[in-house]
Amino acid sequence: MVPAGLMVLATASAFLQQDVRLSGPVSGWVYDPPTKSIRTVAGMPGAAVLGRAAFTDLAWASVAPAAAASSGKAVAALALREEGGALTALRADGTETTVDGWEPVAAGLPRLMAWSENGSRAILVLDARDARVISITGDSVAASRLPLVESEAAAKITSIAASRDEWFASVAGAGIYRSRFDSPSEPTLLTPSASAEDAVLALDSARNVVYALEREAGILWRVSSTNGEATVLSQEAAVLAGSTAIGVATSGRQLLVARGTSDRKLHRLDLEAMTWSEVPYGLDGAPGTMFAPLSRAGVFLLGLRGSEQEALYLWDESADSVFFVPAAAQAAVAAGVDGQ
């Protein structure tokens, strides 16, 4: 077996010699706020490095989920090069195209954004009166207006989630709304539950379930996306109160809850046994926590870097472990290799 340190060294050295196209032994793509760029995560879990920038000078970007960001002409991310500018589709082969039908607005950067699980649609909420759906079919990427709930309620949307055919919005003081992408009418109320001002959503479309977490109260709801039936799944305040994000594991058997601003730990709820546990390793020092599956199935991004000195943190579902991903140059320097 090759020692992990040597694997990191080999991966870092090889990657520093590659060009910036999204190619090679890639586990995924991430948006890196400190460098305003899309970068690759190259290598295998436990021996991966954060590669060079593939797309640069981005004011905002969101990387597509695992099913979409694969290879060739697949859309790897959506991005804005300047606030209020044209929306650009960044492709896995390193090319980019302007999204058809996108109308630049003065609202600047999106307030909320969500991808469907298969990467065929993306929702961007810009302000209380403006939301867009981005539809991706083959090489075609097009934008269109999306009907919102009436303006007063739209200003109180706290979280959104999307499947291939429909989308959901949590509205403070009202509950969870649902709408189909092919419907020209406003979203309808699915359930009045989970109406807190800090509610966040996670969708498991394969099981027709919307999970809603009221973060301050520490209440976790499970809502049927078909009939709106809502039940309290957990009120484990020690885990839920103060949480920053929730997500559904690839298997659908675990719900992930992160507390990135408090104890910086990743908690899991076994949805079959209904028991809580922690990932074996804590996330001490990890930046603001979120969930996003990378293109390698079962590997989840747990945080975006706050500075160029920080590393990324990933969770490997199959190995049930958290590992960090240093920048390629940093990994080479740490191993005593000149990365220039």
PyMOL commands that set and color helices and strands:
alter all, ss='L'
color gray80, all
select helices_A, chain A and resi 4-15+33-35+151-154+205-207+237-240+328-334
alter helices_A, ss='H'
color red, helices_A
select strands_A, chain A and resi 26-32+37-42+49-55+60-63+75-80+87-91+96-98+112-115+121-127+130-137+140-145+157-162+166-171+175-180+188-191+199-204+209-214+219-224+230-234+245-248+254-258+266-270+275-278+289-293+299-303+312-316+321-325
alter strands_A, ss='S'
color yellow, strands_A
deselect
rebuild
show_as cartoon
